[in-house]
């Protein structure tokens, strides 16, 4: 039977004291570790979470039990000790025990200036943080030293209606009560919950003997760390504030030393080389034994070193990766732990330029952060304007109410995209993530006045075409003007961490890539193949849009085939380049899936141009546009429905795929293309399309005299397809769940319009999260489970995956692992994040098993 440890409410921290981070907090436990490492830590007492909770309710611990460890007339500090240092806590209170008598005594030992400065600091801190008095009542800018102290004590007596407390017991009691209640306050609770703390997170407190850092010999206080917080590279940085010889240097820069040699002034390394060497040695011990890069807080008193605390070095995303990798390479931590220590979001930051956190932000409007990164540029309102801007070498931001496939060329040319409408899986969001272009959608408080060529912000400011904006797609904020940026940085530690992650993950990661450029990005990020190539996006490149429009106006199958024959070599070249870039890795090509009306101009000017291009009367063009219009095109004539009604399109695409396969084989690239039929809802649809594709494959093999293999599968996007997966899988080698449309159809929500009300739904608890942002495990997830189980029943070796935008999220990857899916597919720039998330989930699963 395991022996249960008994923890005391008030504990003197010693090497053998019963302490735990979940009982006394991280700071208390860290101080115990420092003591165990024989570091010169002042006497410290820890109060447990339960004890602090009772203090907040008005029940004070036995203060004699606390004070007995500190001798007569102690000077103390109280610091917070939460379970996770990132959760914060109330500010430390120093110099508890300072009073008139102690001030008089210290004037003799350390000098009047230092003693007065210590007392004055305590009076101000106690008045504002403990007694909650108005800080302005203690602001005496024209007074210094003893005059300022006298005025502050008088102000305290006036504001509090009682003299400043002189008894250390009373001071300590009130400090403990104030800090406990501050943690229990509503605003503090909301703040730490925003940082990921549970609602019932506890706070411990540590009471420590003050190591003043004042004296007649070399004295002072400082902090030191041994890596750069921004880069993570080894570098001794910090600050030391000398207070020797009684100099008053507690509130300003007087007496400041640099830690290491610096031409701007003296250094601690030069002034006290033995102490500096001791600090460096302590830092090395902390790194090796605490298995972390730590920032050490210290004081010197007449040349004697005291270690007050050691906390985890604050670090940027870039530094977090470098530090984790360096610790693993030095065998301080195992590689598994290095992989677990890095937040996946840290990778996402490094893949894109980001707004410098030190930059001033003039936020104009907020929206949904659809594609991370940041960019600045001049406002343009159309794709043509974006292309013209790119041709002039000018950076631009494409601003639209919402984007359509016709805007893809403009999105390629723009540095960032901003839309008024749309959600996390809207057209702009999906394409933005695929291109790696910063994108904000659903900025519904922004008004676009196309006639005047301006946008109007919620506070009434006007910005015209050509004015400069900054789009922060990571935070979802549009900023005025050009803002300082931090450049993307993919260095050796980044690659090494992901290589280790690949050793641990147990699910494949592919990329959604529609163009050779996308495929190259996917290859650069070590995707295991392409899980979704949306071929309809290829038809907007170059002259292809005009050919597609000719095909739409063709009257007979023969005429359509004649027009499509002109697209065939273009498609074949696209597929061959994809195969070449992926170098034998799987490439899953989704056949055409787009309502035809999206290829036609919707405005009169565009329709007149089209009539001129096709040599048709304008009424014929407008009638054709009207005939193709649908009340709900996302549920209308698209996907397999077009493939069956207009089989010439799929036949052309199949021939292009197979001819590219033959050419790739002759060039030495072994390719087994995967052809995916979109928007399936009935097995008969698969049978009809499969017959056409098999026929084309036979013809190409006969013509080329080259045998090849290919796989045929379906994209499960409709609830009925998930329910009928057993039948469908008998005709398909793989089932790839398109969670964008499946979520849309399961909820009956338009993914382009949901952004208008989704935030209100989430805030009021209708949905826990936006289902287009986080996979809905309860609803959509149940359909995925049903589809997977029934698919395996129909074909035991069926390959299962998801290829919607959820594919890169941790929630979706965890779900897919649990369901035994073979791989996930996501936007190229999310591939590194998915690789790391998959590895972390596998490692966590091993630990809990």
C-alpha positions in Angstrom: 0.0 0.0 0.0 1.4 3.4 -1.1 2.2 5.7 1.8 0.4 9.0 1.6 2.5 12.2 2.1 1.2 14.6 4.7 1.7 18.3 3.8 1.7 21.0 6.4 -0.1 24.3 5.9 3.0 26.3 6.9 6.3 24.6 6.0 9.9 25.7 6.5 11.6 24.9 3.1 14.4 22.5 3.8 16.0 19.8 1.6 13.8 17.2 3.1 10.5 19.0 3.8 7.4 17.5 2.3 6.6 19.8 -0.6 4.9 19.5 -3.9 4.2 22.0 -6.7 0.5 21.1 -6.7 0.3 21.9 -3.0 2.7 24.8 -2.5 3.2 26.1 -6.0 6.1 26.2 -8.5 8.1 28.9 -6.8 8.2 27.1 -3.4 9.2 23.8 -5.0 11.9 25.5 -7.1 13.3 27.2 -4.0 13.5 23.7 -2.4 15.4 22.4 -5.4 17.9 25.4 -5.1 18.4 24.6 -1.4 19.1 21.0 -2.3 21.7 22.1 -4.8 23.5 23.9 -1.9 22.7 27.4 -3.2 22.7 30.3 -0.7 19.0 30.8 -0.4 17.7 32.9 2.5 15.4 31.3 5.0 12.0 30.7 3.4 8.6 29.5 4.7 5.9 28.2 2.3 2.2 28.5 2.8 0.1 25.9 1.0 -2.8 26.5 -1.4 -5.3 25.5 1.2 -3.8 27.9 3.8 -3.9 30.8 1.4 -7.5 30.0 0.6 -8.3 30.2 4.3 -6.5 33.5 4.6 -8.7 34.9 1.8 -11.7 33.8 3.9 -10.4 35.7 6.9 -8.6 32.9 8.9 -5.0 33.8 9.5 -2.3 31.1 10.2 -0.4 31.0 13.4 2.0 33.9 12.7 4.3 32.8 15.5 4.8 29.6 13.6 5.8 31.6 10.6 8.0 34.2 12.3 9.8 31.8 14.6 12.1 30.9 11.7 13.3 34.4 11.1 14.7 35.6 14.5 14.1 38.9 16.3 13.0 41.9 14.3 13.0 40.3 10.9 12.8 41.9 7.5 10.7 39.8 5.1 9.4 39.5 1.6 6.3 37.7 0.4 6.0 36.3 -3.1 3.3 34.4 -5.0 3.8 30.7 -5.8 1.2 29.5 -8.3 1.3 26.1 -9.7 2.4 27.4 -13.1 4.5 30.6 -13.2 2.7 31.7 -16.4 -0.5 32.0 -14.5 0.8 35.0 -12.7 -0.3 36.2 -9.2 -0.2 39.3 -7.1 3.0 41.3 -7.0 5.7 40.7 -4.4 5.8 42.8 -1.3 9.3 43.6 0.0 10.8 45.0 3.2 8.1 43.8 5.6 9.2 44.7 9.1 10.5 48.2 8.2 9.4 50.7 10.8 10.7 53.7 12.5 13.0 51.8 14.9 14.4 49.6 12.1 14.9 52.7 9.9 16.9 54.5 12.7 19.1 51.4 13.3 19.8 50.9 9.6 20.8 54.6 9.1 23.8 53.7 11.4 24.7 50.5 9.6 24.0 51.0 5.9 23.7 54.8 5.7 20.7 57.1 5.8 20.1 57.2 2.1 19.8 53.5 1.6 17.7 53.0 4.8 15.3 55.8 3.9 14.9 54.4 0.4 14.0 51.0 1.7 11.5 52.3 4.2 10.0 54.7 1.6 9.6 51.9 -0.9 7.8 49.7 1.7 5.5 52.5 2.7 4.4 53.1 -0.9 4.0 49.4 -1.6 2.0 48.8 1.6 -0.2 51.8 1.1 -1.2 51.0 -2.5 -1.0 47.2 -2.7 -2.1 46.2 0.8 -4.2 49.1 2.3 -5.5 49.9 -1.2 -5.0 53.7 -0.8 -4.9 56.1 -3.7 -1.4 56.1 -5.2 -1.7 59.8 -6.1 -1.8 60.6 -2.4 1.8 59.4 -2.1 3.2 61.2 -5.1 5.7 63.9 -4.0 7.8 64.7 -7.1 9.5 67.7 -5.4 10.6 65.8 -2.2 13.5 63.5 -1.7 14.9 61.3 1.0 13.8 62.0 4.6 11.3 64.7 3.5 9.6 62.3 1.1 9.5 59.6 3.8 8.0 62.0 6.3 5.4 63.2 3.9 4.4 59.6 2.9 4.0 58.5 6.5 1.8 61.6 7.2 -0.2 60.8 4.0 -0.8 57.3 5.1 -2.1 58.4 8.5 -4.4 60.9 6.8 -5.7 58.5 4.2 -6.0 55.4 6.4 -7.1 57.3 9.5 -4.4 55.5 11.5 -0.6 55.6 11.8 1.5 53.4 9.6 1.7 50.0 11.3 5.0 49.4 13.2 4.5 45.8 14.3 5.9 43.2 11.9 3.0 40.8 12.8 0.4 43.3 11.8 2.3 44.1 8.6 2.7 40.5 7.6 -0.9 39.6 8.4 -2.2 42.4 6.2 0.2 41.6 3.4 -0.9 37.9 3.4 -4.5 38.8 3.5 -4.2 41.3 0.6 -2.3 38.9 -1.6 -4.7 36.0 -0.9 -7.7 38.2 -1.7 -6.1 39.6 -4.8 -5.8 36.0 -6.2 -9.4 35.3 -5.4 -10.7 38.4 -7.1 -12.9 38.2 -10.3 -10.5 40.1 -12.6 -7.5 38.0 -11.4 -9.5 34.8 -12.0 -10.5 35.8 -15.5 -6.9 36.8 -16.3 -5.4 33.5 -15.3 -8.1 31.5 -16.9 -7.3 33.3 -20.2 -3.7 32.0 -19.7 -5.0 28.4 -19.4 -5.4 28.1 -15.7 -8.3 26.1 -14.3 -11.0 28.0 -12.5 -10.0 26.5 -9.1 -6.3 27.1 -9.5 -4.6 27.6 -6.2 -2.0 30.1 -5.0 0.7 29.4 -2.5 2.8 32.2 -0.8 6.5 32.1 0.2 7.7 34.3 3.1 11.5 34.8 2.8 14.1 36.6 4.8 15.1 39.8 3.0 18.6 39.8 1.5 18.8 43.5 1.2 21.8 44.0 -1.0 23.0 47.1 0.8 26.1 47.6 2.9 29.4 49.3 3.2 31.2 46.7 1.0 30.1 45.8 -2.5 26.4 45.3 -2.3 23.5 45.3 -4.8 20.9 43.2 -6.5 20.3 41.8 -9.9 19.1 39.1 -12.3 21.2 37.0 -14.6 20.4 34.5 -17.4 22.5 32.5 -19.7 20.6 32.5 -23.0 19.2 35.3 -25.1 15.4 35.4 -24.7 14.8 36.3 -28.3 17.2 33.9 -30.1 17.8 31.2 -27.5 21.5 31.3 -28.2 24.0 31.1 -25.3 24.6 34.7 -24.0 25.0 36.1 -20.5 22.5 38.9 -20.0 20.8 40.6 -17.1 21.2 43.6 -14.8 23.0 44.4 -11.6 22.2 47.5 -9.6 25.0 48.4 -7.2 24.0 49.9 -3.9 27.4 49.8 -2.1 28.6 52.5 0.3 25.0 53.4 1.0 24.3 55.0 -2.4 20.7 55.5 -3.1 20.1 53.4 -6.2 16.9 51.7 -5.6 14.6 53.6 -7.9 16.8 54.9 -10.7 19.8 54.0 -12.9 22.4 55.3 -10.5 25.1 52.7 -9.7 23.9 50.3 -12.5 26.5 47.7 -13.4 26.5 45.5 -16.5 26.9 41.9 -15.8 29.7 41.4 -18.3 32.3 43.7 -19.8 30.7 46.6 -21.6 32.3 49.8 -22.9 29.4 51.8 -21.5 30.3 51.3 -17.9 31.6 49.0 -15.2 30.7 45.3 -15.0 30.0 42.9 -12.2 32.5 40.6 -13.9 35.2 43.2 -13.4 34.1 44.4 -10.0 33.5 41.0 -8.4 35.0 38.3 -10.6 34.6 35.7 -7.8 30.9 36.4 -7.4 30.4 36.5 -11.2 32.1 33.1 -11.5 29.9 31.8 -8.7 26.8 33.0 -10.5 27.9 31.3 -13.8 28.5 28.1 -11.9 25.0 28.3 -10.3 23.5 28.9 -13.7 25.2 25.8 -15.1 24.0 23.7 -12.1 20.4 25.0 -12.6 20.5 24.1 -16.3 21.8 20.6 -15.6 19.8 19.7 -12.5 16.6 21.7 -13.0 16.7 20.7 -16.7 15.8 24.2 -17.8 17.3 27.6 -18.7 16.7 29.7 -15.6 16.9 33.4 -14.8 18.5 33.8 -11.3 17.6 36.6 -9.0 20.4 37.5 -6.6 21.7 40.0 -4.1 25.2 40.9 -2.8 25.6 42.1 0.7 29.2 43.2 1.5 30.4 40.8 -1.2 28.3 37.8 0.0 26.0 36.2 -2.6 22.4 35.3 -1.9 20.1 33.5 -4.4 16.5 34.7 -4.0 14.8 32.8 -6.7 15.2 31.2 -10.1 12.5 31.2 -12.7 12.2 29.8 -16.2 13.7 32.3 -18.7 11.0 34.1 -20.7 11.5 33.2 -24.3 10.2 33.9 -27.8 8.9 31.1 -30.0 12.3 31.0 -31.8 14.2 30.8 -28.5 11.8 28.1 -27.1 12.7 25.7 -30.0 16.4 26.4 -29.8 16.5 25.9 -26.0 14.6 22.6 -26.1 16.8 21.3 -28.9 20.0 22.4 -27.1 19.0 20.8 -23.9 18.3 17.5 -25.7 21.5 17.6 -27.6 23.4 18.1 -24.4 21.6 15.1 -22.9 20.0 17.3 -20.2 16.5 16.1 -21.3 15.5 13.3 -23.7 14.4 14.1 -27.2 10.9 13.0 -26.4 10.7 15.8 -23.7 12.2 18.4 -26.1 9.4 17.6 -28.6 6.8 17.9 -25.8 8.1 21.2 -24.6 7.5 23.2 -27.7 4.0 24.6 -28.3 2.8 23.9 -31.9 1.8 27.5 -32.2 5.5 28.4 -31.8 6.2 26.7 -35.1 3.4 28.6 -36.8 4.9 31.9 -35.7 8.3 31.1 -37.2 6.8 30.2 -40.5 5.6 33.7 -41.2 6.6 37.3 -40.6 5.0 38.6 -37.5 4.3 42.1 -36.1 7.1 43.0 -33.7 5.7 42.7 -30.2 7.5 46.0 -29.4 5.7 47.9 -32.2 3.0 50.4 -31.5 -0.4 49.1 -32.7 -3.1 51.4 -34.0 -5.9 48.8 -34.3 -8.6 49.7 -36.8 -10.8 46.6 -36.8 -10.7 43.0 -35.7 -11.9 39.9 -37.5 -11.3 36.2 -37.6 -7.5 35.3 -37.8 -7.8 33.0 -40.8 -4.2 32.7 -42.0 -1.3 33.5 -39.7 1.5 36.0 -40.3 1.6 39.7 -41.0 2.2 42.0 -43.9 1.8 45.7 -44.9 0.7 47.1 -48.2 -1.4 49.6 -50.1 -5.2 49.0 -50.2 -6.5 47.5 -53.5 -10.1 46.5 -54.1 -9.9 44.1 -57.0 -7.7 41.2 -58.2 -6.7 43.2 -61.3 -5.5 46.1 -59.1 -3.5 43.6 -57.0 -1.8 42.2 -60.1 -1.1 45.7 -61.4 0.4 46.6 -58.0 2.6 43.5 -58.0 3.8 44.3 -61.5 4.9 47.7 -60.2 6.7 46.1 -57.4 4.4 47.6 -54.8 3.1 45.6 -51.8 -0.7 45.6 -51.6 -3.5 44.3 -49.3 -6.5 43.0 -51.2 -9.7 44.2 -49.5 -13.0 42.4 -50.5 -16.4 41.9 -49.1 -15.7 38.2 -49.8 -13.4 36.5 -52.3 -14.4 34.1 -55.2 -12.3 31.7 -57.2 -11.8 34.5 -59.7 -9.9 36.4 -57.0 -7.2 33.8 -56.7 -4.8 35.6 -59.0 -5.2 38.7 -57.0 -4.6 36.8 -53.8 -1.4 35.4 -55.3 -0.3 38.9 -56.0 -1.3 40.5 -52.7 0.8 40.4 -49.5 -2.3 40.0 -47.4 -6.1 39.6 -47.7 -8.9 41.2 -45.7 -12.6 40.3 -46.2 -15.7 41.7 -44.5 -17.6 38.4 -44.7 -16.5 34.8 -44.3 -15.5 32.3 -41.6 -12.5 30.1 -40.8 -13.2 27.8 -43.8 -14.4 30.4 -46.3 -12.8 30.7 -49.7 -10.4 33.5 -48.6 -9.4 31.6 -45.4 -8.7 28.3 -47.2 -6.8 29.9 -50.1 -4.9 32.3 -47.8 -3.6 29.4 -45.6 -2.7 27.4 -48.7 -0.7 30.3 -50.1 0.8 31.3 -46.7 -0.7 34.8 -47.2 -1.8 36.6 -44.0 -5.6 36.7 -44.0 -8.4 38.1 -41.9 -12.0 37.3 -42.7 -15.3 38.3 -41.1 -14.2 41.8 -40.3 -17.9 42.7 -40.2 -17.5 46.1 -38.5 -15.6 47.3 -41.5 -17.5 49.1 -44.3 -16.4 49.1 -47.9 -17.7 52.0 -50.1 -16.8 50.8 -53.6 -18.2 54.0 -55.3 -15.9 56.2 -53.3 -13.1 53.7 -53.2 -12.7 53.8 -49.4 -13.1 51.6 -46.4 -14.6 53.0 -43.2 -13.5 51.8 -39.8 -15.8 51.4 -36.8 -14.5 54.7 -35.3 -15.3 56.5 -38.5 -11.8 56.8 -40.1 -11.6 56.6 -43.9 -8.8 54.8 -45.8 -8.7 55.1 -49.5 -7.2 52.9 -52.2 -3.4 53.4 -52.0 -3.4 54.0 -48.2 -1.2 51.6 -46.2 -2.6 49.0 -43.9 -1.0 46.1 -41.9 -2.9 42.8 -41.6 -2.0 40.8 -38.6 -3.4 37.4 -39.5 -2.1 35.8 -36.3 -4.1 38.0 -34.0 -6.9 39.0 -36.4 -6.2 42.7 -36.2 -6.0 45.3 -39.0 -3.5 48.1 -38.1 -3.1 51.5 -39.5 0.1 52.2 -41.5 3.2 50.1 -41.8 4.3 48.4 -38.6 7.7 46.9 -37.7 8.0 43.2 -38.4 10.0 40.2 -37.3 11.1 38.0 -40.2 10.3 34.3 -40.5 13.1 32.1 -39.4 13.5 28.4 -40.1 16.9 27.3 -38.8 18.6 24.2 -37.8 16.9 23.7 -34.5 13.5 24.0 -36.2 14.3 21.2 -38.7 15.9 19.0 -36.0 12.9 19.2 -33.7 10.6 18.2 -36.5 12.9 15.4 -37.5 12.7 14.1 -34.0 8.9 14.5 -34.0 8.7 12.4 -37.2 10.4 9.6 -35.3 7.6 9.6 -32.6 4.4 10.3 -34.5 2.2 7.4 -35.7 -0.1 9.0 -38.2 0.8 10.4 -41.6 0.7 14.1 -42.5 0.1 15.2 -46.0 -0.6 18.7 -47.5 -3.5 20.2 -49.4 -1.7 21.6 -52.5 -3.4 22.9 -55.7 -0.5 24.3 -57.6 3.2 23.4 -58.2 4.1 26.3 -55.8 1.9 24.8 -53.1 3.5 21.4 -53.7 7.0 22.8 -53.4 6.0 24.4 -50.1 4.6 21.0 -49.0 7.8 19.3 -50.0 9.9 21.9 -48.2 8.0 21.1 -45.0 8.4 17.4 -45.4 4.8 16.5 -46.1 4.4 12.8 -46.9 2.4 13.6 -50.0 -0.5 15.6 -51.3 -3.8 14.7 -49.6 -5.9 17.1 -51.6 -5.3 18.8 -54.9 -8.3 20.9 -55.8 -8.0 20.9 -59.6 -10.6 23.6 -60.2 -8.2 26.2 -58.9 -5.9 25.4 -61.8 -8.4 26.7 -64.3 -8.0 30.3 -63.2 -4.3 30.4 -64.2 -3.2 32.3 -67.3 -5.4 31.8 -70.4 -7.3 28.9 -68.9 -10.2 31.0 -67.6 -11.1 32.0 -71.2 -11.0 28.4 -72.4 -13.2 27.3 -69.5 -15.7 30.0 -70.4 -15.7 28.7 -74.0 -16.5 25.3 -72.7 -19.4 26.5 -70.6 -20.9 28.1 -73.7 -20.4 25.0 -75.9 -23.7 23.4 -76.9 -22.8 19.8 -77.5 -20.6 17.1 -75.9 -18.4 17.2 -79.1 -18.0 20.9 -78.9 -17.1 20.7 -75.2 -14.5 18.0 -75.9 -13.0 20.2 -78.6 -12.6 23.0 -76.2 -11.4 20.8 -73.4 -8.7 19.3 -75.7 -7.0 22.7 -75.4 -7.0 22.5 -71.6 -5.6 18.9 -71.7 -1.9 19.7 -72.2 -2.1 22.4 -69.6 -3.6 20.0 -67.0 -1.1 17.3 -68.0 1.8 19.7 -67.5 0.4 20.7 -64.1 0.1 17.1 -62.9 3.5 16.1 -64.2 5.1 19.0 -62.3 3.2 18.0 -59.2 4.5 14.4 -59.6 8.0 15.6 -60.2 8.1 17.9 -57.1 6.6 15.2 -54.8 9.2 12.7 -56.2 7.1 9.5 -55.9 5.2 10.5 -52.8 1.4 10.0 -53.0 -0.6 12.7 -54.8 -4.4 12.7 -54.3 -6.1 14.6 -57.1 -9.7 15.7 -56.6 -11.7 15.9 -59.8 -13.4 19.2 -60.7 -15.7 20.5 -58.0 -17.1 24.0 -58.6 -20.3 25.5 -59.8 -19.8 26.6 -63.4 -21.3 30.1 -62.8 -18.2 31.0 -60.7 -16.2 31.1 -63.9 -18.5 33.7 -65.4 -18.4 37.5 -64.7 -21.2 38.7 -62.5 -21.1 42.3 -63.4 -22.4 43.9 -66.7 -18.9 45.2 -67.7 -17.4 41.7 -67.4 -20.3 40.2 -69.3 -19.8 42.7 -72.1 -16.1 41.8 -72.3 -17.0 38.1 -72.4 -19.5 38.6 -75.1 -16.8 40.4 -77.2 -14.3 37.6 -76.5 -16.8 34.8 -77.6 -18.3 36.9 -80.4 -21.7 36.4 -78.9 -24.6 38.8 -78.4 -24.7 40.2 -74.9 -28.2 38.8 -74.2 -26.9 35.3 -74.9 -24.2 35.8 -72.3 -26.5 37.2 -69.7 -29.1 34.5 -70.3 -26.4 31.8 -69.9 -25.2 33.4 -66.6 -28.8 33.5 -65.4 -29.4 29.9 -66.4 -26.4 28.7 -64.4 -27.2 30.7 -61.3 -28.5 28.6 -58.3 -30.2 29.5 -55.1 -27.7 27.5 -53.1 -24.7 26.6 -55.4 -22.9 24.8 -52.6 -25.7 22.3 -52.6 -26.3 22.4 -56.3 -24.6 21.5 -59.5 -21.1 20.8 -58.4 -18.7 17.9 -57.8 -19.8 14.5 -59.0 -23.1 15.9 -60.2 -21.3 17.8 -62.9 -19.0 14.8 -63.6 -22.1 12.7 -64.4 -24.0 15.4 -66.2 -21.0 16.7 -68.2 -18.7 13.7 -68.3 -16.3 15.4 -70.7 -14.7 17.4 -67.9 -13.7 14.3 -65.8 -12.7 12.4 -68.9 -10.3 15.2 -69.9 -8.9 15.3 -66.3 -8.4 11.6 -66.1 -6.6 11.5 -69.4 -4.3 14.4 -68.2 -3.5 12.5 -65.0 -2.7 9.2 -66.8 -0.7 10.8 -69.5 1.3 12.7 -66.9 1.8 9.4 -65.1 3.2 7.8 -68.2 5.5 10.7 -68.9 6.7 10.7 -65.3 7.5 7.0 -65.5 9.5 7.5 -68.6 11.5 10.2 -66.7 12.2 7.8 -63.9 9.5 8.9 -61.4 7.3 6.0 -60.2 3.8 7.5 -59.6 0.6 5.8 -58.4 -1.9 8.7 -58.7 -4.9 8.8 -56.4 -8.0 10.1 -58.1 -10.8 11.4 -55.8 -14.4 11.9 -56.7 -16.0 14.8 -54.8 -19.4 15.3 -53.2 -20.5 11.6 -53.3 -23.8 10.7 -51.7 -24.7 7.4 -53.5 -22.6 4.4 -54.6 -24.1 4.6 -58.1 -22.3 7.9 -58.6 -19.0 6.2 -57.9 -19.9 3.3 -60.3 -20.7 5.7 -63.1 -17.6 7.9 -62.7 -15.4 4.8 -62.1 -16.5 3.3 -65.4 -15.5 6.4 -67.3 -12.1 6.7 -65.5 -11.3 3.0 -66.0 -12.1 3.4 -69.7 -9.8 6.4 -70.1 -7.0 4.5 -68.2 -7.3 1.5 -70.6 -7.2 3.8 -73.6 -4.1 5.7 -72.4 -2.3 2.4 -71.5 -3.1 1.0 -75.0 -2.0 4.2 -76.7 1.2 4.6 -74.7 1.9 0.9 -74.4 2.9 1.7 -70.8 1.1 -0.1 -67.9 0.5 1.9 -64.7 -1.4 1.7 -61.5 -3.8 4.2 -59.9 -6.2 4.4 -57.0 -9.7 5.6 -57.0 -11.4 7.0 -54.0 -14.1 9.3 -52.8 -14.3 12.5 -50.8 -16.9 12.0 -48.0 -18.5 15.4 -47.6 -22.2 14.6 -47.2 -23.8 12.9 -44.2 -25.3 10.3 -46.5 -21.9 9.3 -47.8 -20.7 8.7 -44.2 -23.8 6.7 -43.5 -23.5 4.6 -46.7 -19.7 4.2 -46.5 -20.0 0.4 -46.4 -21.4 0.3 -49.9 -19.2 3.1 -51.2 -16.0 1.6 -49.9 -16.6 -1.5 -52.0 -16.1 0.7 -55.1 -13.3 2.9 -53.6 -9.8 2.2 -52.3 -9.8 5.2 -50.0 -12.2 7.5 -48.2 -11.1 11.0 -47.5 -13.4 13.0 -45.2 -13.8 16.6 -46.3 -14.6 18.1 -43.0 -15.3 21.6 -44.3 -18.4 20.6 -46.3 -19.3 17.8 -43.9 -19.4 20.3 -41.1 -21.4 22.7 -43.2 -24.0 20.1 -44.2 -24.2 18.5 -40.7 -24.9 21.8 -39.1 -26.9 23.4 -42.0 -24.5 26.3 -41.7 -23.0 28.3 -44.5 -19.3 28.3 -43.8 -19.0 31.7 -45.7 -21.8 33.4 -43.6 -21.4 31.8 -40.2 -18.8 34.4 -39.2 -21.6 37.0 -38.8 -23.1 35.3 -35.7 -20.6 32.6 -34.7 -18.8 34.7 -32.0 -22.2 35.4 -30.3 -23.0 31.7 -30.4 -19.7 30.8 -28.8 -19.9 33.5 -26.2 -23.4 32.4 -25.2 -22.4 28.7 -25.1 -24.5 27.5 -28.0 -21.4 26.0 -29.4 -18.2 25.4 -27.4 -16.1 26.5 -30.3 -16.6 27.6 -33.9 -17.1 24.2 -35.6 -15.3 25.4 -38.7 -12.3 26.1 -36.6 -12.3 23.2 -34.2 -13.6 19.8 -35.3 -17.0 19.0 -33.7 -16.2 15.7 -32.1 -19.8 15.1 -30.8 -21.7 15.7 -34.1 -19.4 15.7 -37.1 -17.0 13.4 -35.2 -19.8 10.8 -34.8 -20.4 10.8 -38.6 -16.6 10.3 -39.1 -16.7 7.4 -36.7 -19.7 5.8 -38.4 -18.2 6.4 -41.8 -14.8 4.9 -40.8 -16.4 1.8 -39.2 -18.8 1.2 -42.1 -16.0 1.9 -44.6 -13.8 -0.8 -43.1 -16.8 -3.2 -43.1 -17.1 -2.7 -46.8 -13.4 -2.9 -47.5 -11.0 -4.1 -44.8 -8.0 -2.3 -46.3 -9.7 1.0 -47.1 -7.4 4.0 -46.5 -9.0 6.6 -44.2 -8.0 10.3 -43.9 -9.4 13.8 -43.4 -8.5 16.6 -45.8 -10.5 19.5 -44.6 -9.0 22.5 -42.9 -9.4 20.7 -39.5 -6.6 18.4 -40.6 -3.9 20.5 -39.1 -5.6 21.0 -35.7 -4.6 19.1 -32.6 -8.2 18.1 -31.8 -8.7 16.6 -35.2 -5.4 14.7 -35.2 -6.1 13.3 -31.7 -9.5 12.1 -33.0 -8.1 10.6 -36.2 -5.4 8.7 -34.2 -8.1 7.3 -31.9 -10.2 6.2 -34.9 -7.2 4.6 -36.6 -7.1 6.9 -39.6 -4.0 6.6 -41.9 -3.2 10.3 -42.3 -4.4 13.9 -42.1 -4.0 16.5 -44.8 -3.9 20.3 -44.2 -2.6 23.5 -45.8 1.2 23.4 -46.5 2.0 26.0 -43.9 0.2 23.9 -41.2 2.2 20.8 -42.0 5.0 21.5 -39.5 2.4 22.2 -36.8 0.6 18.9 -37.6 3.8 16.9 -37.5 4.6 18.3 -34.1 1.1 17.9 -32.7 0.9 14.3 -33.9 4.2 13.4 -32.2 3.1 15.0 -29.0 -0.1 13.1 -29.0 1.7 9.8 -29.6 4.1 10.5 -26.8 1.4 11.6 -24.4 -0.5 8.5 -25.2 2.6 6.4 -24.4 3.0 8.1 -21.1 -0.7 7.6 -20.1 -0.8 4.0 -21.2 
